[in-house]
Amino acid sequence: MAEVTNELMYEFLKKIHSTMDRLENGLGEVKQEIVAVRLQALSTQTDGSNIYAITGRIDQRLERIEQRLDLRELAENQRPYEPK
């Protein structure tokens, strides 16, 4: 069995230190990617909310137009169109 010396321990600790540095750098990259994914998800959610808001406004405008034109096609029984 090899004898444990201060030099051997020092070399071992240097390897551990370099490994931890690489892990720390990799972890930083993963954190940045998670933030990017989170921002993309937030952007998608915002887009969906905007679409719902626009659709709601269009629906309200359509209802006002129908009321102004007095359109009641679906409420009344309709006869098929017969040309004379």
Salt bridges, closest charged atoms under 4 A:
GLU11 OE2 - LYS14 NZ 3.43
ASP21 OD2 - HIS17 NE2 3.53
ASP70 OD1 - ARG72 NH2 2.78
